[in-house]
Amino acid sequence: MAGFKTHITVSSVLGAGYGGAAYMLYDVPWPACALAAGLCGVSGMLPDLDSDSGTPLRESVAFAASVVPMMLLHRFQQMGMSHELIILSAAAIYLSIRFGVTWLLKRYTVHRGMFHSLPAAAIFGEIAFLLSSGEDTRIRIYKAGAVVLGYLCHLLLDELWSIEWHHGRLRLKSSFGTALKLFGHGRWANVSAFAKLILLTGLVFMEPRWATLKRPETPGSVHQTATHLIDQIIKR
């Protein structure tokens, strides 16, 4: 299979092209393009989160623990959270990802399992969409697309590295077909992956509707904001 340096190099170059093309051809704001380029580059490591140890797991988790709280900052502010509560929430998210997610990945994942699959690429893209904030849904889809692109780049490289030239002819290694797949060998892993995909897909379709609900002009607390949103949902 392709090594870490190959994955991160190819996905980073691909991300630079993805961001540059959007900026030059479609006038996407440069900060969004730069972020999308970075997300694509980092996503080239994500399928190897199931490797239990090593650089991909360590770097990906550390990056996610640092970036996810910042991506949620706008949502925290929309909820009317105080400055202190935002800091505490960000710290809790960092610790949960840095240690809790790492423990879960080491305990419940198998290398070349469903993390190396097309449903997993869609799952991470939907997570990126939900984490992104802003009123322009197209920009959020663009950022999510960067994650999917980087993820698929990793899977494709793994499949290409499963083909070798041996004694004058092409030969497929035993690992061929274990990356770009829809289903794995484990029944529970398949059920778990597709259950997550269905749940996240539902959230993605419902979330923009929640985001357009009219919020109170001067929210005094998280409780008041939540109550207001619930009231509007009931009225609709």
MIDO-514702 format. One record per residue (C-alpha): x, y, z. Coordinates in steps of 0.5 Angstrom, whole numbers, plus 2048, in hexadecimal, padded with zeros to 3 digits. Layout:
+-----+-----+-----+
:   u :   v :   w :
+-----+-----+-----+
:   X :   Y :   Z :
...
+-----+-----+-----+
This chain:
+-----+-----+-----+
:   u :   v :   w :
+-----+-----+-----+
: 800 : 800 : 800 :
: 802 : 807 : 7FF :
: 806 : 80A : 805 :
: 804 : 810 : 809 :
: 809 : 815 : 805 :
: 806 : 813 : 7FF :
: 7FF : 814 : 801 :
: 800 : 81B : 805 :
: 804 : 81D : 7FF :
: 7FF : 81B : 7F9 :
: 7F8 : 81E : 7FD :
: 7FC : 824 : 7FF :
: 7FD : 825 : 7F8 :
: 7F6 : 823 : 7F6 :
: 7F4 : 828 : 7FB :
: 7F8 : 82E : 7F9 :
: 7F5 : 82D : 7F2 :
: 7EE : 82C : 7F5 :
: 7EF : 833 : 7F8 :
: 7F2 : 836 : 7F3 :
: 7ED : 834 : 7EE :
: 7E7 : 837 : 7F2 :
: 7EA : 83D : 7F3 :
: 7EC : 83F : 7EC :
: 7E6 : 83C : 7E8 :
: 7E1 : 83D : 7ED :
: 7E3 : 843 : 7F1 :
: 7E2 : 83F : 7F8 :
: 7E5 : 843 : 7FD :
: 7EC : 842 : 7FE :
: 7EC : 840 : 806 :
: 7E7 : 83A : 804 :
: 7EB : 838 : 7FF :
: 7F1 : 838 : 803 :
: 7ED : 834 : 808 :
: 7EB : 82F : 803 :
: 7F2 : 82E : 801 :
: 7F4 : 82C : 808 :
: 7EE : 828 : 809 :
: 7EF : 824 : 803 :
: 7F7 : 823 : 805 :
: 7F5 : 821 : 80C :
: 7F0 : 81C : 809 :
: 7F5 : 818 : 806 :
: 7F7 : 815 : 80C :
: 7F0 : 813 : 80F :
: 7EF : 80C : 80C :
: 7F5 : 80A : 810 :
: 7F1 : 80C : 817 :
: 7F0 : 805 : 817 :
: 7F8 : 803 : 818 :
: 7F8 : 803 : 81F :
: 7FE : 807 : 820 :
: 803 : 80B : 81C :
: 803 : 812 : 818 :
: 7FD : 812 : 815 :
: 7F9 : 810 : 81B :
: 7FD : 815 : 820 :
: 7FD : 81B : 81B :
: 7F6 : 81A : 819 :
: 7F3 : 81A : 820 :
: 7F7 : 820 : 822 :
: 7F5 : 824 : 81C :
: 7EE : 822 : 81D :
: 7EE : 824 : 824 :
: 7F1 : 82B : 823 :
: 7ED : 82D : 81D :
: 7E6 : 82A : 81F :
: 7E5 : 82F : 825 :
: 7E7 : 835 : 820 :
: 7E2 : 832 : 81B :
: 7DC : 832 : 820 :
: 7DE : 839 : 823 :
: 7D8 : 83C : 81E :
: 7D3 : 837 : 821 :
: 7D5 : 839 : 828 :
: 7D4 : 840 : 827 :
: 7CD : 83F : 823 :
: 7CB : 83B : 82A :
: 7CC : 841 : 82E :
: 7D2 : 83E : 832 :
: 7D6 : 842 : 836 :
: 7DE : 843 : 835 :
: 7DF : 83E : 83B :
: 7DB : 839 : 839 :
: 7DD : 839 : 832 :
: 7E4 : 838 : 835 :
: 7E2 : 832 : 839 :
: 7DE : 82F : 833 :
: 7E4 : 82F : 82F :
: 7E9 : 82C : 834 :
: 7E4 : 827 : 835 :
: 7E3 : 825 : 82D :
: 7EB : 825 : 82D :
: 7EC : 820 : 833 :
: 7E6 : 81C : 830 :
: 7E9 : 81B : 829 :
: 7F1 : 81B : 82B :
: 7F0 : 816 : 830 :
: 7E9 : 813 : 830 :
: 7E8 : 812 : 828 :
: 7EF : 80F : 828 :
: 7ED : 80A : 82D :
: 7E7 : 808 : 829 :
: 7EB : 808 : 823 :
: 7F0 : 803 : 826 :
: 7EB : 7FF : 829 :
: 7E6 : 7FE : 824 :
: 7E9 : 7FF : 81D :
: 7ED : 7FA : 818 :
: 7F2 : 7FC : 813 :
: 7EF : 7FC : 80C :
: 7E8 : 7FB : 80F :
: 7E2 : 800 : 80D :
: 7E7 : 806 : 80E :
: 7E9 : 804 : 808 :
: 7E3 : 804 : 804 :
: 7DE : 809 : 800 :
: 7D9 : 80A : 805 :
: 7DF : 80C : 80A :
: 7E1 : 811 : 805 :
: 7D9 : 814 : 805 :
: 7D9 : 814 : 80D :
: 7DF : 818 : 80D :
: 7DC : 81D : 808 :
: 7D6 : 81D : 80C :
: 7D9 : 81F : 812 :
: 7DD : 824 : 80F :
: 7D7 : 827 : 80D :
: 7D3 : 827 : 813 :
: 7DA : 82A : 817 :
: 7DA : 830 : 812 :
: 7D6 : 836 : 813 :
: 7D3 : 83C : 80F :
: 7CD : 83E : 80B :
: 7D0 : 83C : 805 :
: 7CE : 834 : 804 :
: 7D2 : 834 : 7FD :
: 7D9 : 836 : 801 :
: 7D7 : 831 : 806 :
: 7D6 : 82B : 801 :
: 7DD : 82E : 7FE :
: 7E1 : 82D : 804 :
: 7DD : 826 : 805 :
: 7DF : 824 : 7FE :
: 7E7 : 825 : 800 :
: 7E6 : 820 : 805 :
: 7E3 : 81B : 801 :
: 7E8 : 81C : 7FB :
: 7EE : 81C : 800 :
: 7EB : 815 : 803 :
: 7EA : 812 : 7FC :
: 7F1 : 814 : 7FA :
: 7F4 : 810 : 7FF :
: 7EF : 80A : 7FD :
: 7F1 : 80A : 7F6 :
: 7F8 : 80A : 7F8 :
: 7F8 : 804 : 7FC :
: 7F4 : 801 : 7F6 :
: 7FA : 803 : 7F1 :
: 7FF : 800 : 7F6 :
: 7FC : 7FA : 7F6 :
: 7FE : 7F9 : 7EF :
: 805 : 7F7 : 7ED :
: 809 : 7F5 : 7E7 :
: 80C : 7EE : 7E8 :
: 810 : 7EA : 7E3 :
: 80D : 7EE : 7DE :
: 806 : 7EE : 7DF :
: 801 : 7F2 : 7E4 :
: 7FF : 7EE : 7EA :
: 7FA : 7F0 : 7EF :
: 7FC : 7EF : 7F7 :
: 7F8 : 7EC : 7FC :
: 7F6 : 7F3 : 7FE :
: 7F3 : 7F5 : 7F8 :
: 7EC : 7F7 : 7F9 :
: 7EC : 7F8 : 800 :
: 7EC : 800 : 800 :
: 7E7 : 802 : 7FA :
: 7E1 : 7FE : 7FD :
: 7DA : 7FF : 7FF :
: 7DA : 7F9 : 804 :
: 7DF : 7F6 : 809 :
: 7E0 : 7EE : 80B :
: 7DD : 7F0 : 812 :
: 7D5 : 7F0 : 813 :
: 7D5 : 7F5 : 819 :
: 7DA : 7F9 : 815 :
: 7D6 : 7FA : 80F :
: 7CF : 7FB : 814 :
: 7D3 : 800 : 818 :
: 7D6 : 804 : 812 :
: 7CF : 804 : 80E :
: 7CB : 806 : 814 :
: 7D0 : 80C : 815 :
: 7CF : 80E : 80E :
: 7C8 : 80E : 80E :
: 7C8 : 812 : 815 :
: 7CC : 817 : 812 :
: 7C9 : 818 : 80C :
: 7C2 : 819 : 80F :
: 7C6 : 81F : 813 :
: 7C9 : 822 : 80D :
: 7C2 : 823 : 80A :
: 7BF : 825 : 810 :
: 7C4 : 82A : 813 :
: 7C4 : 830 : 80E :
: 7BC : 830 : 810 :
: 7BE : 831 : 817 :
: 7C3 : 836 : 815 :
: 7BE : 83A : 812 :
: 7BA : 83B : 818 :
: 7B9 : 842 : 81A :
: 7BD : 843 : 821 :
: 7BC : 847 : 826 :
: 7BF : 84E : 825 :
: 7C2 : 84F : 82C :
: 7C3 : 848 : 82F :
: 7C4 : 848 : 836 :
: 7C6 : 841 : 837 :
: 7C7 : 83A : 834 :
: 7C0 : 838 : 837 :
: 7BC : 83E : 834 :
: 7BF : 83C : 82D :
: 7BE : 835 : 82D :
: 7B7 : 836 : 830 :
: 7B6 : 83B : 82A :
: 7B8 : 836 : 825 :
: 7B3 : 831 : 828 :
: 7AD : 835 : 828 :
: 7AF : 837 : 820 :
: 7AF : 830 : 81E :
: 7A9 : 82E : 822 :
: 7A5 : 834 : 81E :
: 7A8 : 831 : 817 :
+-----+-----+-----+
